[in-house]
Amino acid sequence: MEVRNRDMTIDNDDLLNSILASLDRVKHINPEDIPNIDLYMDQVTTFMDNKLRSASRYPDEDKIMTKTMINNYAKNDLLPPPVKKKYSKEHVLLLVFIYYYKGILSISDIQTLLRPITQQFFQNDQEFNLESIYREVFGMKEKQMEALKADVIQKFRAAEETFPDAPGESAEFLKKFSFICTLSFDVYIKKLMIEKMVDELAGMRTGAGFQETEGKKKTVKAEKQE
């Protein structure tokens, strides 16, 4: 029995190491990686695919960014339209934000977040522009990664202590289930926090006299196409 428990610990450590290694594969796109020339649609989708595919769930199958997606983002005011069918460096930076947002937020919420950015800082030649915002925000990622790993390890170890009396293979499944539930609850709470802040931003925009566009009316249709 002790040998079995030791083998299970080794297997669990392998799982934990695999999870931590997957976090290391989550790389953001550096502004320096983006070409300084405007890109056609096919070039944009190829660029996004090359840079973000390594962290996708199914690298051989997943579509990182398609033409339909990008067209929908432009139609729904998430992305300024291209100029002569070409997309600038600022377009690509916005697409990176959208890529990360779309897994947890509605198109309406992404509109609320990005519209002030596109109105004030898109194609802005001043020192404080979209690229500087992008650098500041994604620069936080490196600082937070070690803390995130420590949090994952703590949750994983806590889950290992659950269901001590469950029999055999059931115990192994239930411990993993417990770990998934802990991570899911964490995501759920953070999503609630994000949505609350987005609602406050929406209220601030309304109070400041900003006018909403027709974008919200298109939200349901666009999300179905996603």
C-alpha positions in Angstrom: 0.0 0.0 0.0 2.8 2.4 0.8 4.4 1.7 -2.6 1.1 2.5 -4.3 0.8 5.8 -2.4 4.3 6.7 -3.3 3.7 5.9 -6.9 0.5 8.1 -6.8 2.6 10.9 -5.3 5.1 10.6 -8.1 2.3 10.6 -10.7 0.7 13.7 -9.1 4.0 15.5 -9.0 4.4 14.7 -12.7 0.9 16.3 -13.3 1.8 19.3 -11.2 5.1 19.8 -13.1 3.2 19.5 -16.4 0.7 22.2 -15.3 3.5 24.5 -14.2 5.4 23.9 -17.5 2.2 24.8 -19.4 2.2 28.1 -17.6 5.7 28.8 -19.0 4.4 28.3 -22.5 1.9 31.1 -22.1 3.8 33.9 -23.9 2.5 37.3 -24.8 3.4 39.0 -28.0 6.1 41.6 -27.6 5.5 44.8 -29.6 8.9 44.3 -31.1 7.6 41.0 -32.7 5.0 42.9 -34.7 6.1 44.0 -38.1 6.4 47.8 -38.5 4.5 47.6 -41.8 0.7 47.3 -42.2 -0.5 43.8 -42.8 -3.2 42.2 -44.9 -5.8 40.0 -43.2 -4.0 36.7 -44.1 -0.8 38.1 -42.7 -2.5 39.1 -39.4 -4.1 35.6 -38.9 -0.8 33.9 -39.7 1.1 36.1 -37.3 -1.4 35.5 -34.4 -1.4 31.8 -35.1 2.4 31.6 -35.0 2.7 33.5 -31.8 -0.2 32.2 -29.7 -0.7 28.6 -30.9 1.8 27.0 -28.4 -0.5 27.8 -25.5 -3.8 26.7 -27.1 -5.6 23.6 -25.9 -5.4 21.7 -29.2 -2.4 23.2 -31.1 -3.1 21.0 -34.1 -6.7 22.0 -34.4 -7.5 25.3 -32.7 -8.1 28.4 -34.8 -6.4 31.3 -33.0 -7.8 34.1 -35.1 -9.9 33.7 -38.2 -11.0 36.2 -40.9 -14.6 35.9 -39.7 -13.6 36.7 -36.1 -11.6 39.8 -37.1 -14.5 41.0 -39.4 -16.9 40.5 -36.5 -14.7 42.5 -34.1 -14.7 45.4 -36.6 -18.4 45.2 -37.1 -19.0 45.3 -33.4 -16.8 48.2 -32.7 -14.1 46.2 -30.9 -11.6 47.0 -33.6 -11.3 50.1 -35.8 -11.7 49.2 -39.5 -8.6 48.5 -41.6 -7.2 51.2 -43.8 -7.2 50.1 -47.5 -7.6 46.5 -46.2 -4.5 46.7 -44.1 -4.1 46.4 -40.4 -1.6 48.5 -38.4 0.5 47.5 -35.4 -2.1 49.0 -33.2 -4.8 46.7 -34.7 -2.6 43.7 -33.8 -2.2 44.9 -30.2 -6.0 45.3 -29.9 -6.5 41.8 -31.3 -4.2 40.4 -28.6 -6.3 42.1 -25.9 -9.5 40.7 -27.6 -8.0 37.2 -27.8 -7.5 37.0 -24.0 -10.7 38.7 -23.2 -13.1 36.7 -25.4 -12.7 33.5 -23.3 -14.2 35.1 -20.2 -16.1 38.3 -21.3 -19.0 39.0 -23.6 -18.5 41.2 -26.6 -20.5 43.9 -24.9 -18.1 43.9 -22.0 -15.1 44.0 -24.3 -16.7 47.0 -26.0 -16.9 48.8 -22.7 -13.3 48.1 -22.0 -11.8 48.8 -25.3 -13.8 51.7 -26.7 -12.1 54.3 -24.5 -8.8 52.9 -25.5 -9.5 53.0 -29.2 -11.0 56.5 -28.9 -8.1 58.1 -27.1 -5.0 56.0 -27.8 -5.4 54.3 -31.1 -3.0 55.6 -33.8 -1.8 58.2 -31.3 1.7 59.6 -32.0 2.1 60.9 -28.5 4.4 59.1 -25.9 1.3 57.8 -24.1 -0.3 55.6 -26.7 -1.7 52.2 -27.2 1.7 50.5 -27.4 2.8 52.1 -24.1 -0.5 50.9 -22.5 0.1 47.4 -23.9 3.7 47.3 -22.6 2.6 48.4 -19.1 -0.2 45.9 -18.8 1.7 42.9 -20.2 4.8 43.8 -18.2 2.8 42.9 -15.1 2.6 39.3 -16.4 6.2 38.5 -15.6 5.9 39.9 -12.1 2.8 37.9 -11.4 3.8 34.5 -12.9 5.8 33.3 -9.9 3.0 34.3 -7.5 0.5 32.5 -9.8 2.6 29.3 -9.8 2.8 29.4 -6.0 -0.9 29.7 -5.8 -1.4 26.8 -8.1 1.0 24.6 -6.1 -0.9 25.6 -2.9 -4.3 24.6 -4.3 -2.9 21.4 -5.8 -1.4 20.3 -2.4 -4.6 21.2 -0.6 -6.6 19.1 -3.1 -4.2 16.1 -2.4 -5.3 16.2 1.2 -9.0 15.8 0.3 -11.0 12.5 0.4 -8.5 10.6 2.5 -11.0 7.7 3.0 -12.1 7.3 -0.6 -11.3 3.9 -2.1 -8.6 3.2 -4.7 -9.0 4.9 -8.1 -12.0 6.9 -6.8 -9.6 8.8 -4.5 -7.3 9.8 -7.3 -10.3 11.0 -9.4 -11.8 12.9 -6.5 -8.6 14.7 -5.6 -8.3 15.9 -9.2 -12.0 16.9 -9.1 -11.3 18.8 -6.0 -8.4 20.7 -7.6 -10.5 21.5 -10.6 -13.3 22.8 -8.4 -10.9 25.0 -6.5 -9.4 26.5 -9.7 -12.9 26.9 -11.1 -14.2 28.8 -8.0 -11.1 31.1 -8.2 -11.9 31.8 -11.9 -15.6 32.3 -11.1 -14.9 34.9 -8.3 -12.4 36.8 -10.5 -14.9 36.8 -13.4 -17.5 38.3 -11.0 -15.0 41.0 -10.0 -14.1 41.8 -13.6 -17.8 42.1 -14.5 -18.5 44.4 -11.6 -15.6 46.7 -12.6 -16.8 46.6 -16.3 -20.3 47.7 -15.1 -18.8 50.5 -13.1 -16.8 51.6 -16.2 -20.0 51.5 -18.3 -21.7 53.7 -15.7 -18.8 56.1 -15.7 -19.0 56.4 -19.5 -22.7 57.0 -19.4 -22.4 59.6 -16.7 -19.6 61.3 -18.6 -21.9 61.8 -21.6 -20.5 59.1 -23.8 -23.0 57.8 -26.4 -23.4 54.1 -26.9 -23.3 52.9 -30.5 -25.3 50.2 -32.2 -22.6 47.7 -31.2 -24.5 46.3 -28.3 -27.4 45.5 -30.6 -25.1 43.3 -32.6 -23.6 41.5 -29.6 -25.8 38.4 -29.6 -25.4 37.8 -33.3 -21.6 38.2 -33.1 -21.2 35.9 -30.1 -23.2 33.2 -31.9 -20.8 33.5 -34.8 -17.8 33.2 -32.4 
